[in-house]
Amino acid sequence: MIEIAGVLIHRGGWIGQSSGQTSYEGIATQIEAAASDPTVRGIALEIDSFGGEVAGVFDLADRIRGIRGSKPVWAFVAEHAFSAGYALASQADRILLPRTGAVGSIGVVVMHADLRGQLDQNGVHVTLIHSGKHKVDGNSYAPLAENVRDDIQREIDVLRCLFAETVAAGRAGRLSQNAALATEAATFRGSEAIAAGVADEVIDLASGFACFRRSLSTIPTTARQARAPYPLSKEAAMSAQKDAEQTSSKTTDTEDTKLDNTEKRTDASIDANDIPHEGAAPAIAPTASQPGNLAEISAQLRETAAEIAEITAQAGRLGIAIDAAKALRDATAPEALRRLVLERASAAADARDIVAATPSPVFPKSAESPIVAAAKKAAAADDKG
């Protein structure tokens, strides 16, 4: 899940939501990490932006579109994806938005401010000394000359065509370049966006994300297997061969044959519902049927390895070290591993809440509450009496 929110700017890798800005540089870093991570099977872009800078947006759009060949990319519009925000959303395989969500504004804007009147009132006179005929074109201390205005208009018209071309490349077969230009930078809300071809589905985002998860489960096992982060260990392979030789009427109690429920879980997530009840065994419950050949069992073992890798990656982001190789060797169930991570995360949180500090030599001690002082005085008087 990659968040794209607020004003979009070119540079600033660590700028985040708290600043009200998101940088293309930071988004690109996350995109590349997700593309190269074998445990990531799909990318969800959560977008809530009214737009931003032209610089950098089309290169980032090309990166997003290029990833779609190897991993599905869906855009979830958390109410707004306008202008540069829509340029990025348009590169996803699908664009989903709620009934009140809005997208579009395929256009470019440049503002010129003439500050002469304000400066005159403040007694300020500006003189621009320059070399080069066009060096100060469009400056804020002089009226916008007609020829300069025409030059700026031509430039943003070219950028608008590039915008429409980029959108058409991302939404091939659903919105052409001419159709994108014909919107005249209009915005579309809810079902209007579907009719205009600028979005694919109106749905609440929680349900939309559930659909995205289900779509990932339809990726052929061989495709997911090729991206498994760890090779099958010798112990796991030997165990799989032994299980394959058993009769098909028997079921297994090991976590290696569990696939159905793990497919329904959210990738790299830690949920309280994953904690086993008190006294419950950590191993995964047996499945209703057992695969009939070694290839199928090996594929399922690789799925379990991928899930353990996802849990390990999530734990790492929480600052918790988990030995994935040891978990695989010990046939640790993913549920048990999640519980371990939760317990360690809880312990770490409790530790952070306990703070010991010596009295400050600079700040005076706080005065005793008058109510407490009166209570002590009354108690002392009662003792004397």
C-alpha positions as CSV (number, residue, x, y, z in Angstrom):
1,M,0.0,0.0,0.0
2,I,1.6,3.3,-1.1
3,E,-0.1,6.5,0.0
4,I,-0.2,9.5,-2.4
5,A,-1.7,12.4,-0.5
6,G,-1.6,16.2,-0.4
7,V,0.3,18.5,-2.7
8,L,2.6,16.5,-5.0
9,I,6.1,17.9,-5.5
10,H,9.2,16.8,-7.4
11,R,11.9,16.3,-4.8
12,G,12.1,15.4,-1.1
13,G,12.4,11.7,-0.5
14,W,11.2,11.8,3.2
15,I,8.4,14.4,2.9
16,G,5.2,12.8,4.2
17,Q,1.6,13.4,5.0
18,S,2.4,15.4,8.2
19,S,3.7,18.2,5.9
20,G,0.7,18.1,3.6
21,Q,3.0,17.1,0.7
22,T,4.2,14.0,-1.0
23,S,7.2,13.9,-3.3
24,Y,7.5,12.0,-6.6
25,E,11.0,11.0,-5.4
26,G,9.6,9.3,-2.3
27,I,6.8,7.6,-4.2
28,A,9.3,6.3,-6.8
29,T,11.4,4.8,-4.0
30,Q,8.5,2.9,-2.6
31,I,7.4,1.8,-6.1
32,E,10.8,0.4,-6.9
33,A,11.0,-1.4,-3.5
34,A,7.6,-3.0,-4.1
35,A,8.5,-4.0,-7.6
36,S,11.7,-5.7,-6.6
37,D,10.4,-7.3,-3.4
38,P,9.5,-11.0,-4.2
39,T,7.0,-11.1,-1.3
40,V,4.9,-8.3,-2.8
41,R,2.3,-9.7,-5.2
42,G,0.4,-6.5,-5.9
43,I,0.6,-2.7,-5.4
44,A,-2.3,-0.6,-4.1
45,L,-2.0,3.2,-4.6
46,E,-4.2,5.1,-2.1
47,I,-4.6,8.6,-3.6
48,D,-6.1,11.7,-2.1
49,S,-4.6,14.7,-3.9
50,F,-5.7,17.8,-5.8
51,G,-2.5,17.8,-7.8
52,G,1.0,19.3,-7.8
53,E,4.1,20.0,-9.9
54,V,4.6,19.0,-13.5
55,A,8.3,18.4,-12.9
56,G,8.7,14.6,-12.3
57,V,5.1,13.5,-12.6
58,F,5.2,12.0,-16.1
59,D,8.5,10.1,-15.4
60,L,6.9,8.6,-12.3
61,A,3.7,7.7,-14.3
62,D,5.8,5.8,-16.8
63,R,7.4,3.9,-13.9
64,I,4.1,2.9,-12.5
65,R,2.8,1.8,-15.9
66,G,6.0,-0.3,-16.5
67,I,5.4,-2.3,-13.3
68,R,2.0,-3.4,-14.4
69,G,3.5,-6.1,-16.6
70,S,5.0,-8.0,-13.6
71,K,2.6,-7.1,-10.7
72,P,-1.0,-5.8,-10.7
73,V,-1.4,-2.1,-9.7
74,W,-4.8,-0.8,-8.5
75,A,-5.6,2.9,-7.6
76,F,-7.9,3.5,-4.7
77,V,-9.2,7.1,-4.8
78,A,-9.7,8.3,-1.2
79,E,-12.0,11.0,-2.4
80,H,-9.8,13.0,-4.8
81,A,-7.4,12.3,-7.6
82,F,-7.1,15.5,-9.6
83,S,-4.5,16.8,-12.1
84,A,-1.1,15.3,-11.2
85,G,-2.9,13.0,-8.8
86,Y,-4.9,11.6,-11.6
87,A,-1.9,11.4,-13.9
88,L,-0.6,8.8,-11.4
89,A,-3.9,7.1,-10.8
90,S,-4.4,6.7,-14.6
91,Q,-1.4,4.4,-14.8
92,A,-3.0,1.7,-12.6
93,D,-4.7,-1.4,-14.0
94,R,-7.9,-0.3,-12.3
95,I,-9.2,2.9,-10.7
96,L,-11.7,2.6,-7.9
97,L,-13.5,5.4,-6.1
98,P,-16.4,5.9,-3.6
99,R,-19.7,7.5,-4.6
100,T,-18.5,10.9,-3.4
101,G,-15.0,10.4,-4.9
102,A,-13.9,12.6,-7.8
103,V,-11.2,12.4,-10.5
104,G,-10.0,14.2,-13.6
105,S,-8.7,17.7,-14.2
106,I,-6.5,16.7,-17.1
107,G,-5.0,20.1,-17.6
108,V,-2.2,22.5,-16.7
109,V,-2.3,25.8,-15.0
110,V,0.3,28.6,-14.5
111,M,-0.3,31.7,-12.3
112,H,1.2,35.1,-12.8
113,A,0.8,37.7,-9.9
114,D,1.3,41.4,-10.6
115,L,2.5,42.8,-7.3
116,R,3.1,46.4,-8.4
117,G,0.1,47.9,-6.7
118,Q,0.9,46.2,-3.3
119,L,4.5,47.2,-3.5
120,D,3.6,50.8,-4.4
121,Q,1.4,51.0,-1.3
122,N,4.4,49.8,0.8
123,G,6.7,52.3,-0.9
124,V,8.8,49.5,-2.5
125,H,10.2,50.0,-6.0
126,V,11.8,47.0,-7.7
127,T,14.4,47.2,-10.5
128,L,15.4,44.0,-12.3
129,I,18.9,44.2,-13.8
130,H,19.3,41.3,-16.2
131,S,21.3,39.9,-19.1
132,G,19.3,38.1,-21.7
133,K,16.1,39.3,-23.4
134,H,13.8,36.6,-21.8
135,K,15.6,36.4,-18.5
136,V,12.8,38.1,-16.5
137,D,9.8,37.1,-18.6
138,G,6.7,36.7,-16.4
139,N,8.2,38.4,-13.4
140,S,5.8,39.6,-10.7
141,Y,7.0,43.2,-10.7
142,A,5.7,44.2,-14.2
143,P,2.5,43.6,-16.2
144,L,2.5,40.3,-18.1
145,A,3.5,41.2,-21.7
146,E,1.3,39.7,-24.4
147,N,4.1,37.9,-26.2
148,V,5.2,36.4,-22.9
149,R,1.7,35.3,-22.2
150,D,1.5,33.6,-25.6
151,D,4.8,31.8,-25.0
152,I,3.5,30.5,-21.6
153,Q,0.2,29.4,-23.2
154,R,2.0,27.4,-25.9
155,E,4.2,25.7,-23.3
156,I,1.2,24.6,-21.1
157,D,-0.7,23.5,-24.2
158,V,2.2,21.2,-25.0
159,L,2.2,19.9,-21.5
160,R,-1.5,19.3,-21.6
161,C,-1.0,17.1,-24.7
162,L,1.7,15.2,-22.9
163,F,-0.7,14.8,-20.0
164,A,-3.4,13.4,-22.2
165,E,-0.9,11.1,-24.0
166,T,0.2,9.7,-20.6
167,V,-3.3,9.1,-19.5
168,A,-4.2,7.4,-22.7
169,A,-1.1,5.1,-22.4
170,G,-2.2,4.1,-18.9
171,R,-5.9,3.6,-19.8
172,A,-5.3,2.0,-23.2
173,G,-8.6,0.8,-24.6
174,R,-10.7,2.8,-22.1
175,L,-9.7,6.4,-22.8
176,S,-8.0,7.8,-25.8
177,Q,-5.7,10.9,-26.0
178,N,-8.4,12.8,-27.9
179,A,-11.0,11.8,-25.4
180,A,-8.8,12.9,-22.5
181,L,-8.3,16.3,-24.3
182,A,-12.0,16.6,-24.9
183,T,-12.7,16.6,-21.1
184,E,-11.2,20.1,-21.1
185,A,-9.8,19.5,-17.6
186,A,-13.3,18.8,-16.2
187,T,-13.6,16.8,-13.0
188,F,-16.0,13.8,-12.6
189,R,-17.6,12.4,-9.5
190,G,-18.8,8.9,-8.7
191,S,-20.7,7.2,-11.6
192,E,-20.0,10.2,-13.9
193,A,-16.3,9.2,-13.8
194,I,-17.2,5.7,-15.0
195,A,-19.3,7.0,-17.8
196,A,-16.5,9.4,-18.9
197,G,-13.9,6.5,-18.9
198,V,-11.7,8.1,-16.3
199,A,-12.4,5.4,-13.6
200,D,-13.4,1.8,-13.6
201,E,-15.7,1.1,-10.6
202,V,-17.6,2.9,-7.8
203,I,-17.3,1.0,-4.6
204,D,-16.4,1.7,-1.0
205,L,-12.7,1.3,-0.6
206,A,-12.7,-1.4,2.1
207,S,-14.8,-3.6,-0.3
208,G,-12.6,-2.6,-3.2
209,F,-9.4,-3.6,-1.4
210,A,-11.0,-7.0,-0.5
211,C,-11.6,-7.4,-4.3
212,F,-8.0,-6.6,-4.9
213,R,-6.9,-9.3,-2.5
214,R,-9.2,-11.8,-4.1
215,S,-7.8,-11.0,-7.5
216,L,-4.3,-11.7,-6.3
217,S,-5.3,-15.2,-5.3
218,T,-6.3,-15.9,-8.9
219,I,-2.7,-15.5,-10.0
220,P,-1.5,-19.0,-11.1
221,T,0.5,-20.8,-8.4
222,T,3.5,-21.2,-10.7
223,A,3.7,-17.4,-11.1
224,R,3.7,-16.8,-7.4
225,Q,6.1,-19.7,-6.9
226,A,8.6,-18.0,-9.1
227,R,8.6,-15.0,-6.8
228,A,8.9,-17.0,-3.5
229,P,11.6,-15.4,-1.3
230,Y,13.2,-18.6,0.0
231,P,14.0,-21.9,-1.7
232,L,12.4,-25.0,-0.3
233,S,14.6,-26.4,2.5
234,K,16.0,-29.9,2.5
235,E,13.9,-30.8,5.5
236,A,10.7,-29.4,4.0
237,A,11.3,-31.2,0.7
238,M,11.9,-34.5,2.5
239,S,8.7,-34.0,4.5
240,A,6.7,-33.2,1.4
241,Q,8.0,-36.4,-0.3
242,K,7.0,-38.5,2.7
243,D,3.5,-36.9,2.8
244,A,3.0,-37.5,-0.9
245,E,3.7,-41.2,-0.5
246,Q,0.9,-41.5,2.1
247,T,-2.6,-42.5,1.0
248,S,-4.9,-39.7,-0.2
249,S,-7.5,-40.7,2.4
250,K,-5.3,-39.3,5.3
251,T,-5.1,-35.7,6.3
252,T,-2.1,-33.8,7.7
253,D,-1.9,-31.7,10.9
254,T,1.1,-29.7,9.7
255,E,0.8,-26.1,8.5
256,D,2.5,-27.0,5.3
257,T,-0.7,-28.1,3.6
258,K,-2.7,-25.1,4.7
259,L,-3.5,-22.7,1.8
260,D,-7.2,-21.7,1.8
261,N,-7.2,-19.5,4.9
262,T,-3.8,-18.0,4.3
263,E,-5.0,-16.8,0.9
264,K,-7.8,-14.8,2.6
265,R,-5.4,-12.9,4.9
266,T,-4.1,-9.4,4.3
267,D,-0.5,-9.6,3.2
268,A,2.1,-8.5,5.8
269,S,-0.5,-7.6,8.4
270,I,-0.7,-8.3,12.1
271,D,-4.3,-8.7,13.3
272,A,-5.6,-9.5,16.8
273,N,-7.9,-12.1,15.2
274,D,-4.8,-14.1,14.3
275,I,-3.9,-14.8,17.9
276,P,-4.9,-18.4,18.8
277,H,-7.2,-18.9,21.8
278,E,-5.6,-19.8,25.1
279,G,-4.4,-23.4,25.0
280,A,-4.9,-23.7,21.2
281,A,-2.2,-25.5,19.3
282,P,0.0,-23.3,17.1
283,A,-0.1,-25.5,14.1
284,I,-2.6,-24.7,11.3
285,A,-5.8,-26.8,11.2
286,P,-5.9,-29.7,8.6
287,T,-7.4,-29.0,5.3
288,A,-10.3,-30.9,3.9
289,S,-8.3,-32.6,1.2
290,Q,-4.7,-33.4,0.6
291,P,-2.8,-32.6,-2.7
292,G,-2.2,-35.7,-4.7
293,N,1.4,-35.1,-5.9
294,L,4.7,-33.7,-4.8
295,A,4.5,-30.7,-7.1
296,E,1.3,-29.4,-5.5
297,I,2.6,-30.0,-2.0
298,S,5.9,-28.2,-2.9
299,A,3.9,-25.2,-4.2
300,Q,1.9,-25.0,-1.0
301,L,5.1,-25.2,1.0
302,R,6.4,-22.3,-1.0
303,E,3.2,-20.4,-0.2
304,T,3.8,-20.9,3.5
305,A,7.4,-19.8,3.1
306,A,6.2,-16.6,1.4
307,E,3.7,-15.9,4.2
308,I,6.4,-16.3,6.8
309,A,8.6,-14.0,4.8
310,E,5.7,-11.4,4.8
311,I,5.3,-11.7,8.6
312,T,9.1,-11.3,9.0
313,A,9.2,-8.2,6.8
314,Q,6.3,-6.6,8.8
315,A,8.0,-7.5,12.1
316,G,11.2,-5.8,10.8
317,R,9.3,-2.6,10.1
318,L,8.2,-2.7,13.7
319,G,11.8,-3.2,14.9
320,I,11.3,-6.8,15.8
321,A,13.9,-9.4,14.5
322,I,12.4,-12.7,13.4
323,D,14.6,-15.5,12.0
324,A,12.6,-16.7,9.0
325,A,14.9,-19.5,8.1
326,K,14.6,-20.9,11.6
327,A,10.8,-20.6,11.5
328,L,10.8,-22.6,8.3
329,R,13.1,-25.3,9.7
330,D,11.0,-25.6,12.8
331,A,7.8,-25.8,10.8
332,T,6.4,-22.8,12.8
333,A,2.9,-22.0,11.8
334,P,2.3,-18.4,10.5
335,E,-0.4,-17.9,13.2
336,A,2.1,-18.8,15.9
337,L,4.6,-16.4,14.3
338,R,2.1,-13.6,14.3
339,R,1.3,-14.2,17.9
340,L,5.0,-14.0,18.7
341,V,5.3,-10.7,16.9
342,L,2.3,-9.3,18.6
343,E,3.7,-10.2,22.0
344,R,7.0,-8.7,21.3
345,A,5.4,-5.5,19.9
346,S,3.2,-5.2,23.0
347,A,6.2,-5.7,25.3
348,A,8.2,-3.1,23.4
349,A,5.3,-0.6,23.6
350,D,5.0,-1.2,27.4
351,A,8.7,-0.6,27.8
352,R,8.5,2.7,25.9
353,D,5.8,3.9,28.2
354,I,8.0,3.5,31.3
355,V,10.3,6.5,31.6
356,A,12.6,7.2,34.5
357,A,14.3,10.6,34.9
358,T,16.2,12.4,37.7
359,P,14.8,15.6,39.1
360,S,15.6,18.6,36.9
361,P,18.3,20.9,38.4
362,V,17.0,23.8,36.4
363,F,13.2,23.8,36.8
364,P,11.9,24.3,40.4
365,K,9.9,21.6,42.0
366,S,6.2,21.9,41.6
367,A,4.3,23.4,44.6
368,E,2.2,21.1,46.6
369,S,-1.5,21.3,45.9
370,P,-3.4,23.5,48.4
371,I,-6.0,20.7,48.8
372,V,-3.3,18.1,49.6
373,A,-1.6,20.6,52.1
374,A,-4.9,21.2,53.9
375,A,-5.6,17.5,54.1
376,K,-2.2,16.8,55.6
377,K,-2.7,19.7,58.1
378,A,-6.1,18.3,59.1
379,A,-4.7,14.8,59.5
380,A,-1.8,16.1,61.7
381,A,-4.3,18.0,63.9
382,D,-6.4,14.8,64.3
383,D,-3.3,12.8,65.4
384,K,-2.5,15.4,68.0
385,G,-6.0,15.4,69.3
